[in-house]
């Protein structure tokens, strides 16, 4: 399986399909985060952006390979394993981008807020930001798995459905993505960091179910 994942990652890099989501993420970070902004607030924004960006990466990895080449690989390794490898490659890309974003936010953030109040300890803030990053990447993976082939047969609906689901997960109370972003925003005001363990567990379960379902569909459909 590791060989298939490496192949999918290399395919993503060689095809340069990784570049548009990366540029979109970088642009949104530049627009949404200014130098000297408080760490927790910036981490919340950076995590939220990862939901649609990771879903975009899933679309990139599941469509990067020509149909004939993908059919040959599926015949050799099985459709389920090939699809799981593509999703794992997207997960790797999302987590890598999220970690880079977290470090960038740490580098440019300020130590006090606009009212000159001290913020939470940096170590606690970074741990909370890391957990929020993982939650948002997992939910982006879930959205991507449900909104790309072979689950969604009409590919032209993939992008609008993905954006709609990403928006819902970020704004609907009770969603793991909403919970982690709201926790960071609240911590930014109170300087008391809460680690979103329950939201992380929920995101892991949802992503696992979505990925397993997508892989099962891939095993039955040719695309």
C-alpha positions as CSV (number, residue, x, y, z in Angstrom):
1,X,0.0,0.0,0.0
2,X,2.9,2.4,0.8
3,X,4.1,1.9,-2.8
4,X,0.8,3.0,-4.2
5,X,0.6,6.0,-1.9
6,X,4.1,7.1,-3.0
7,X,3.1,6.6,-6.6
8,X,0.0,8.8,-6.1
9,X,2.0,11.5,-4.3
10,X,4.7,11.5,-7.0
11,X,1.9,11.6,-9.7
12,X,0.4,14.6,-7.9
13,X,3.7,16.4,-7.8
14,X,4.7,15.7,-11.4
15,X,1.3,16.7,-12.8
16,X,1.6,20.0,-11.0
17,X,-2.1,19.7,-10.0
18,X,-0.9,20.5,-6.4
19,X,-0.2,24.1,-7.4
20,X,-3.6,25.6,-7.8
21,X,-4.8,24.5,-4.3
22,X,-1.5,25.7,-2.9
23,X,-1.8,29.1,-4.5
24,X,-5.4,29.4,-3.4
25,X,-4.4,28.6,0.2
26,X,-1.5,31.0,0.1
27,X,-3.7,33.8,-1.4
28,X,-6.4,33.4,1.2
29,X,-3.8,33.3,4.0
30,X,-2.3,36.6,2.7
31,X,-5.7,38.2,2.4
32,X,-7.1,36.9,5.7
33,X,-4.0,37.2,8.0
34,X,-1.9,40.3,8.6
35,X,1.5,40.6,10.2
36,X,1.2,41.0,14.0
37,X,-2.3,39.4,14.2
38,X,-2.8,37.3,17.3
39,X,-1.8,33.7,17.0
40,X,-5.0,32.0,18.0
41,X,-7.3,34.0,15.7
42,X,-4.9,33.5,12.8
43,X,-4.8,29.7,13.5
44,X,-8.6,29.5,13.4
45,X,-8.6,31.2,10.0
46,X,-5.8,29.0,8.6
47,X,-7.5,25.8,9.8
48,X,-10.9,26.8,8.3
49,X,-9.4,27.4,4.9
50,X,-8.0,23.8,4.8
51,X,-11.5,22.3,4.5
52,X,-12.2,23.3,0.9
53,X,-8.5,23.2,0.0
54,X,-8.1,19.5,1.1
55,X,-11.3,18.6,-0.8
56,X,-9.7,20.2,-3.8
57,X,-6.6,18.0,-3.3
58,X,-8.8,14.9,-3.3
59,X,-10.2,16.0,-6.6
60,X,-6.6,16.5,-7.9
61,X,-5.4,13.0,-6.8
62,X,-8.4,11.1,-8.0
63,X,-8.3,12.7,-11.5
64,X,-4.5,13.1,-12.0
65,X,-4.1,9.8,-13.8
66,X,-5.3,9.1,-17.3
67,X,-8.2,6.7,-17.5
68,X,-6.3,4.0,-19.3
69,X,-3.3,4.1,-16.9
70,X,-5.7,4.1,-13.9
71,X,-7.5,1.1,-15.3
72,X,-4.2,-0.8,-15.7
73,X,-3.2,0.1,-12.1
74,X,-6.6,-1.0,-10.8
75,X,-6.4,-4.3,-12.6
76,X,-3.0,-5.0,-11.0
77,X,-3.7,-3.7,-7.5
78,X,-7.5,-3.5,-7.2
79,X,-9.8,-0.5,-7.5
80,X,-10.3,-0.2,-3.8
81,X,-6.5,0.0,-3.0
82,X,-5.9,2.5,-5.8
83,X,-8.7,4.8,-4.6
84,X,-7.5,4.6,-1.0
85,X,-4.0,5.5,-2.1
86,X,-5.3,8.5,-4.0
87,X,-7.2,9.6,-0.9
88,X,-4.1,9.0,1.3
89,X,-2.0,11.2,-1.1
90,X,-4.6,14.0,-0.8
91,X,-4.5,13.6,3.0
92,X,-0.7,13.9,2.9
93,X,-0.9,17.0,0.8
94,X,-3.5,18.6,3.1
95,X,-1.6,17.8,6.3
96,X,1.7,19.1,4.8
97,X,0.1,22.3,3.7
98,X,-1.6,22.7,7.1
99,X,1.6,22.3,9.0
100,X,3.4,24.8,6.7
101,X,0.5,27.2,7.3
102,X,0.7,26.7,11.0
103,X,4.4,27.5,11.0
104,X,3.8,30.6,8.8
105,X,1.1,31.9,11.1
106,X,3.4,31.4,14.1
107,X,6.1,33.3,12.3
108,X,4.0,36.4,11.6
109,X,1.6,36.5,14.6
110,X,1.9,38.9,17.4
111,X,2.1,38.2,21.1
112,X,-0.6,40.6,22.2
113,X,-4.1,41.5,20.9
114,X,-5.4,44.8,19.8
115,X,-6.2,45.8,23.4
116,X,-2.7,44.9,24.5
117,X,-3.8,41.9,26.5
118,X,-1.4,39.0,26.7
119,X,-2.4,35.9,24.8
120,X,-2.4,32.2,25.8
121,X,1.0,30.4,26.0
122,X,2.4,29.8,22.5
123,X,2.9,26.1,23.1
124,X,-0.8,25.6,24.1
125,X,-1.9,27.7,21.2
126,X,0.1,25.7,18.7
127,X,-1.1,22.4,20.0
128,X,-4.7,23.6,19.7
129,X,-4.0,24.9,16.2
130,X,-2.4,21.6,15.2
131,X,-5.5,19.7,16.4
132,X,-7.8,22.1,14.5
133,X,-5.6,21.7,11.4
134,X,-6.0,17.9,11.6
135,X,-9.8,18.1,12.1
136,X,-10.3,20.5,9.2
137,X,-8.0,18.4,6.9
138,X,-9.9,15.2,7.8
139,X,-13.3,16.9,7.1
140,X,-11.9,18.2,3.8
141,X,-10.9,14.6,3.0
142,X,-14.4,13.5,3.8
143,X,-16.0,16.1,1.5
144,X,-13.6,15.3,-1.3
145,X,-14.2,11.6,-1.0
146,X,-17.9,12.1,-1.3
147,X,-17.8,14.7,-4.1
148,X,-15.4,13.1,-6.6
149,X,-15.5,10.0,-8.7
150,X,-16.6,7.3,-8.4
151,X,-19.1,8.4,-5.7
152,X,-20.3,11.5,-7.5
153,X,-21.0,10.4,-11.1
154,X,-21.7,13.9,-12.4
155,X,-18.3,15.5,-12.0
156,X,-19.5,18.9,-13.0
157,X,-21.4,19.1,-9.7
158,X,-18.3,18.2,-7.7
159,X,-16.9,21.7,-7.1
160,X,-20.2,23.5,-6.1
161,X,-21.2,20.6,-3.9
162,X,-17.8,20.5,-2.2
163,X,-17.9,24.3,-1.5
164,X,-21.5,24.0,-0.2
165,X,-20.6,21.1,2.2
166,X,-17.4,22.9,3.3
167,X,-19.4,26.0,4.1
168,X,-22.0,24.0,6.0
169,X,-19.3,22.1,8.1
170,X,-17.7,25.4,9.0
171,X,-20.9,27.3,10.0
172,X,-23.3,24.6,11.4
173,X,-23.1,24.4,15.2
174,X,-22.0,20.9,16.3
175,X,-19.8,20.3,13.3
176,X,-16.2,19.3,14.3
177,X,-14.9,22.0,12.0
178,X,-17.1,24.7,13.5
179,X,-16.2,23.5,17.0
180,X,-12.4,23.8,16.5
181,X,-12.6,27.1,14.8
182,X,-15.0,28.5,17.4
183,X,-12.7,27.2,20.2
184,X,-9.7,29.0,18.8
185,X,-11.7,32.2,18.3
186,X,-13.0,32.0,21.9
187,X,-9.5,31.2,23.2
188,X,-8.3,34.3,21.4
189,X,-10.7,36.4,23.5
190,X,-10.2,34.7,26.8
191,X,-6.6,33.5,26.6
192,X,-7.8,30.1,27.8
193,X,-7.0,27.3,25.4
194,X,-9.3,24.3,25.1
195,X,-8.1,21.3,23.2
196,X,-10.8,20.0,20.8
197,X,-10.3,16.3,21.5
198,X,-14.0,15.4,21.1
199,X,-14.1,17.3,17.7
200,X,-10.9,15.4,16.6
201,X,-12.5,12.1,17.5
202,X,-15.7,13.0,15.6
203,X,-13.7,14.1,12.6
204,X,-11.7,10.8,12.6
205,X,-14.8,8.7,12.7
206,X,-16.6,10.7,10.0
207,X,-13.5,10.7,7.7
208,X,-13.0,7.0,8.3
209,X,-16.6,6.2,7.4
210,X,-16.5,8.4,4.3
211,X,-13.2,7.0,3.0
212,X,-14.4,3.4,3.6
213,X,-17.6,4.1,1.8
214,X,-15.9,5.8,-1.1
215,X,-13.4,2.9,-1.4
216,X,-16.3,0.4,-1.3
217,X,-18.0,2.3,-4.2
218,X,-14.7,2.4,-6.1
219,X,-14.4,-1.4,-5.8
220,X,-17.8,-1.8,-7.5
221,X,-17.6,1.0,-10.2
222,X,-15.1,1.5,-12.9
223,X,-15.6,5.3,-12.4
